[in-house]
């Protein structure tokens, strides 16, 4: 077991006594100085091939935890099969006023209205360039500055800036905390965005895979439009999903704080949307399942709904680094029980989950 996993039960009460953002910043500082070791399964049955990359296991760290690429190697050492930094915008951005990050303890959830706070392309590029050549898959999640006049141009700058150091790109057009951003998910705007990004990619010496991250709050017709826009190689993968604006069924007194909701309450909605996208794309585009993963069962539900890869973040707030080991062990138990592989489980329950939901989600 890693040092971080051993220490977490002792430091969690201290961290949770602080406001959520201060605790997060302290965690990043600690990760910079703690020994980068982990104790997780390294089993060939967990390997996944997707969009030209070989992942040692399917479990990744979602964007938002390491916005400025400060600790990608520490997170990989914790056992994650990949990590995603960002969201990064061309210019440094302060984000929304604090407080802007809230723990909903009763729901094991988080609400954030961070607003793409980050140090900007130049600072993040310096850190990623310094680790170039090291092992590990590190994706770069790119976004647009709040006040920009041409949002698509900001995404193009992300492609141009990070192509040499990114394992893959995630195009984040689904944050609810930048006004008007989700409009880029409409078919006409999305097709224009993807056309310009793909044109920019052809000009780069290195051409990392490009994934699109979508919101969970989309109607079926909107999902159909996105699936159509992403067909034919327009993207290499789709991440389902970002945070939700829904507040259904929450118990916390903080439930009405503005921002995007993540954590356990997002599991059912995001997994159903994942299954719907799997059916719409007929399994031809690799999907990354995100939203509400908090144990092995919820991770398995994502794969059965159609995910090739999965990501988490909010559950770490409540369960700590040992969660990585627990999920990977649980995946191995499921593979053994089913007498199958991860790829064989992918999408196995997609039709049932898409149309009726699932008790497992």
Secondary structure as UniProt FT lines:
FT   HELIX           3..17
FT   HELIX           20..33
FT   HELIX           44..46
FT   STRAND          48..50
FT   TURN            51..52
FT   STRAND          53..55
FT   STRAND          59..61
FT   TURN            63..64
FT   TURN            67..68
FT   HELIX           72..77
FT   TURN            78..79
FT   STRAND          82..88
FT   STRAND          101..104
FT   HELIX           105..107
FT   STRAND          109..112
FT   HELIX           121..130
FT   TURN            131..133
FT   STRAND          138..142
FT   TURN            146..147
FT   HELIX           151..162
FT   TURN            163..165
FT   STRAND          168..172
FT   TURN            176..177
FT   TURN            179..180
FT   HELIX           181..185
FT   HELIX           187..201
FT   TURN            202..203
FT   STRAND          209..214
FT   HELIX           220..230
FT   TURN            231..234
FT   STRAND          237..240
FT   TURN            248..249
FT   TURN            253..256
FT   STRAND          260..263
FT   HELIX           264..266
FT   HELIX           267..280
FT   TURN            281..283
FT   STRAND          286..290
FT   HELIX           296..305
FT   STRAND          309..312
FT   HELIX           314..319
FT   HELIX           322..338
FT   HELIX           342..345
FT   TURN            346..349
FT   HELIX           350..356
FT   TURN            359..360
//
